[in-house]
Amino acid sequence: MAFRHLRAVVFDWAGTVVDYGSLAPMGAFVSTFAEFGVEITIAEARIPMGLAKRPHVAALLAMPRIAAQWEGHHGLPPDEADIDAVYKAFVPRNVVSAGQHAELIPGTAELARALHEEGLRIGTTTGYTREIIAPVLPLAAGQGFTCEAMACAGDVPQGRPSPFPTWKVLADLGVYPAWRAVKIDDTEVGIGEGLNAGAWTVGVTMSGNLLGLPRTEAEALCATERAARRADATARMRRAGAHYTIDSVASLLPILAEIDGRLERGERP
């Protein structure tokens, strides 16, 4: 397979290349809010997924049920100082949990090797800070996945769904125009990031946040349930604007070939 027009692939991290089910942040959010006397569910914690983590905390505290519970416990509605306090307590928990959920999603190492062999550049963006992603990088590298450029929360003026993370990565890779790149993500705001940057986008439906199950539980779903969950996740990604959807990055290579063919015909995202 020879790519004539594509130059780069920009991956998300949790739920896309590592951490099947995007589990690492969930327990950290639940336990952090519990420390402040507020109970949140994993389903609630997943709603803002893909955002940088301080905006994620702010989005949770803005949810009416959670805000009411906070005010009931603390006597006042949550404010900026409260967001800072929750975020400060959350980060060390997420550092630990990210390192505990750094196993590559099946097929990732093989895909990375194929991309390197074909001369495509590999970049990554993430809602994690540099501090949170730090323990993940050597563990992923030891399993066969590395990137040449990365944009984390705090590296750019605005996080997802702004285009800045993807733009930073493409600038660092020296890739232009953005339609020569493909952004892969398991969250709707991550797809928004890629679209706003002018790149092709591929939404991950089954290995990440939208299904939200550990690999063993995902594989144990009966065919009917699996199909229904896939259809729901696919619809969400399509509404977000994804050009393509896949179960996991293990299925990405044929999509890249199709995109390269569309570019050959003069098509653009």
N, C-alpha and C positions, 0 to 999 in steps of 0.2 A: 504494500500500500504506500503510495507516494502522495503526500499532501502538497499541492501546488499553490494554494492560497492561504490556508490557515497557518498561523504562526505561533499561537499560544493557547493554552487551556488554563483557566483560572478556577481553582477549586475552593469551595468552602472546606472547613475542617470537620467539626463535630456533626455526625449524621451523614456526612458525604464521603470522607476518606477514613475517618476513625470514628469510634464510639457508635456502634450500631444502635439505632433507636434514639440517639442524642440524649443519653441518660445523665451525663455528668452534671449538667447544671440543675437538674430537677431536684434532687435531694438537697443540694446546696441552698436552693431558693426556699424550699419548704422548711428546712431546719433553721435558716436565718430568720425568716419571718416568725417562726415559733419563739425564737429568742426574744422577740419584741412583743410577744403576747398575741400574735395574730396567726390564725390558721389559714393557710392557702392550700389549694389542691394542686396536684401535678397538672391537671388539665388547665387550670388557670395559669400556672407557671409557663405552660407551653405557648400561650396565646401570643406574647410579644417576641417569641424566639426569632433569632437572627439579628435583633438589635444589639448594639453595644450594651454592656451589662448595666451601666448606670441608667441609661434610658429605659432599659428593661425593668429595673427596679421602679423607676418613676411611673412606667406604664402600669405596673401591678398596683402601685399605691393609688393610681387614678381610677381603678376599677371601683364602681360604687360599693359593692359588697365588702371589698377589702378596705376601702377608705372608711366605711362606716364602722367596721370592726376596729380599725386603728383608733378612730375618734372615741369609740366606746371604751377602749382600754386606756388610752393616753389622755383623753379629755379634750383634745384639739384635733382638727383635721391634719393630715400629714403635710409637711412643708419641705422646702429645699434642704434644711438641716436634717430632717428625718430621712430624706432620700440618701443624703451623704452618709448618715450613720448606718443605715441598712446596707448600703453598698460596701462600706468599709468592713462590715462584719461578714459580708458575702464573699468577698474576694479570696481570703485564705481558704475558705471551704471549697471554693471552685478550683483553686490551685491543686488541692489534694485530690478532688474528685476527677479532674481532667486527667491527671496522671494515672488514675486508677481505671480510666476508660479510654486508653490509648491504643487498643488493639485495632489494626487495620480492618476495614470492611472487606470481606472476601472479594478478590479480583483487583484490588487497588494496586498492589505491588506489580502484578502482571501488566496492568494498564500503564503504570508509570514507566516500566521498562520499554513497552511498545512505543510510547510517546517519545522517549529519549532516542530510541532507535530511528524513529521517523523524523527527528530533528525539531519536534514541537517543544516550545518552551513551557515550563510549568510554573505557574504562580498560584498564590493562595490569598484569600481574604478571610477574616474572621471577626465575629463580635467579641471575641476574647481580647483581653489586653496582652501585652508582651509577657507580663508576669504570669498570667494564667496559662498561656500556650507554652511557656518555657519547658515544663516537664514533658510535654507531649512530643516535642520535636526530636530529641534523640531516640525516644522509643519508636516513633514512626520510622525514622531513618534506619534503625536496626532491623525493621521488618521490610524495608525496601521502598519507602516513599520519602522523597525529599523535594523541596521546591527551590527555585532560583530567586524568587522575590515573594515578599509577603507584606500585607497591610493589615495591621491590627487596630482595634479600638484605641484611639488616642494618637494614631499616626497621621490622621487626616482631619480636615476641618469639621466634617460631618461623617457619621457612619451611614450604614444602610438605612433607607433605600437610596441614598445619594450615590452618584457615580464615583465619588472620590476614591474609595478603596480600590476598585478595579482600575481606575485611571492611574493611581500611584503604581500599582503592580505593572501595568503595561508600560508606563514611563520607565520604570526600573529595568524592564526587560528590553526596552527599545522597540516595542511593537506598536505600529500605527498603520492604518486607521484601526479603530476598535472593532470593526467588523471582521478583522482578521483573527479575532479571539472569540472563544466560547467560555461563558460563565456557567458553572455547575453549582447548584445549591439545593438544599432540602427545605428552605423556608421561602415564603412569599416575598419577604423584604429583600432576601438575597437575589431573587429573580428580578425584583425592581431595581436593585443595584446594577445588575448586568444590562437590563434594558435601558436604564438612564445613561449608562456609559456608552451605549451604541453597539454592544456586543450581541452575539447570538446567546441564547439562554437555554439551559437544559435543567428541568426540575426533577429532583430525586423524590420518588413517591413512597418507597417501601423501607429503605434503610435508615431513614432519618426521623425528623420531628413530626411529620404528618401522620405516620403510622405510630411512632413512639413506643415501639415494643422492643425488648431485647431480642437478639437473633433467634434464640431457642423458641421463644413464644411466637415470633413472627412465622417461623417455619412450621410451627405446630398448628397454625390456623387451618381449618378445613377449607377446601377449595372454594366453597360458596362464600364464606366469610372473607377469605383472602381477596377474592374478586371484587366483593363489595367495598372493602377497605381501599383497594387499589383504585377503583372507580371514583371514590370520594376524593382521594388524594390527587388523582389526575385532574379532576374537575377543579379543585382548588388551585392547582398549578396553572391550568389553562386560564382561569380567571385572573391570575396574577400576570399573565402574559407570556408564559414560557413557550418558546418555539417548539420544544420537544419535551417529553417526559420519559423517564426510565425508572425501573425498579431500584437500581443501584449503579454505581460507576462501572461495575463489571460489564454492563451493556453499552458502554459509551462509544467504543471504537467505531461501530457501524454508523452511529449518528454523526460522528466527526467526518467520516467519509462522505456521507450524504450532504452535509453542510459544505464541504469542500467542492462537491459537484455543483451545488447551487451557486456558489461563488464563481465557479468556472462559467456558468451560464449568465453571469452578470447580476444575479440576485443579491440582495442585501437584507439585513435583519429588518 
